Amino acid sequence: MANLPNYTLAKRLKAGETVATGWCALPAPLIVETLAREGFPAVTIDQQHGLWDTASTLTGIAAIRQGGSAPIVRIPLGSFAVASRVLDFGAEGVIAPMINTVADAEAFVSASKYPPIGERSWGPARAMTLGGIPDMKTYLREANENVVTLAMIETQTALDNVDAIAATPGIDVLFVGPSDLSITLTNGAELDPHSAKVEAALDKIIAAAHKAGKVAGLYCVNAERAVACAKRGIRFMAVASDLAMLRAGAAAQLKTLKG
């Protein structure tokens, strides 16, 4: 694969590496930069359930790059136009929630990849500046291979269509949302991201990704879960969240203070 300077996420995944991303709901560029500087190879800005708006996302992407990591953005539900926008800001990966059908997958790819794969509109001035890419022709030629699309599999419908979604040209990663998956698999009766039903579904999703030559990904509640799932063939995992890390750190300090 040809090189786009400073774009690392796609290269790591295609080289067979297992990639962990920090996960950030709090709209503070200093937080995402800190996670990057601590060594996460990627850091994800969560626009879907987090508090990030357009302005903070623009600044946050630059902060992640300044910290030496690959910026990823999870876009709001159904907001495929936002995928193109955050890629123009310099994101290397886009996570799209609730990709339930091939039509959903194709719409996501259309906004994220240039022709002949998709229909992404041209305008990556900020991405080229952050990436140190002076030649527009180089960016156009190499962007599709260096931008990672992560389709979230988190419903029964998506599970029913997982092989076809995985086979959709331009989809790079099947990324499992285990909490939503647990809800839909029990028709709203249960929230258990580690249930037996979710574990069985995860095996099916991993198999579909591998069959299609794609990467399997997962949101993990902690590093222990990530390490265990890496042994099952997961190569992209979100690990905890900024808020969870903050609360855990505060709780540990308070426990010591209270004796």
Residue, then its C-alpha position, 0 to 999 in steps of 0.5 A: m500500500a502506498n504511503l500517505p504521510n502520518y496516516t497510520l491506522a490503515k497501515r497497522l491493520k493491514a500489517g496484521e497488528t492489533v490496535a487499541t483506541g482510547w474512547c472519549a465522550l468528554p469534549a476536551p482536546l486536552i483529554v484526547e491529546t493526553l490519551a494519544r501521548e500516553g501511547f494509544p495508537a488511536v483515539t476515538i471522538d464519540q459524537q454519537h453518545g458523547l458531547w462533541d460538536t463540530a468545533s470541538t471535533l475539529t480541534g480534537i482531531a488536531a490534538i490527537r495528531q499532535g499527540g502522535s495517534a490516529p484520530i477516529v470519529r464515531i458519527p451520530l446515527g444515520s449522519f453519513a454526511v458527517a463522515s465526509r466532513v470529519l475525514d476532511f478535518g483529518a480523521e483517519g477512521v469513521i465509526a458508523p452506528m447501526i449499520n443494519t443492511v447492505a444499503d446502510a453499508e453502501a451509504f456509509v461507504s459512499a460518503s467515506k470513499y472517493p470514486p470508484i468505490g464511493e462518492r465522497s465529495w472533494g474538500p480535504a484541505r485540513a486533512m492534507t495540512l495535518g497529514g503533511i500532504p502537499d499534493m492533492k493528486t496523492y491524497l485523492r489516489e491514496a485516500n481510499e486505502n488510508v481511510v478506515t470505515l468501521a461499520m457497527i454491528e449491534t442489532q439482530t438485523a445486522l447480525d442476520n445480514v453480517d456476511a453481506i455487510a462484511a462483503t460490501p466493498g469499502i467496509d473495512v472493519l465490523f465493529v461490535g457494539p455489545s451493549d446495544l446488541s445485548i438489548t436487541l437480542t433480548n428484545g429490550a429485556e436485558l443489558d449485558p454486553h458479556s451475555a452468552k447470546v452476545e458471546a455467540a453473536l461475537d463469534k459469528i461476527i468474527a467469522a464473517a469478518h475473517k471470511a471477507g478478509k476484513v477486521a473484527g472490532l469490539y468495544c471493550v469495558n476494560a483492558e482485561r476484556a480487550v486482551a481476552c478478545a484479542k485471542r479470539g481474533i479481534r484486532f481493533m478494540a476500544v478500551a474503556s472510556d475517558l469518563a470511566m478512567l476518570r471515575a476509576g482513578a478518582a475512586a482509587q484515590l478516595k479509597t486510599l484516603k478513606g483507609 
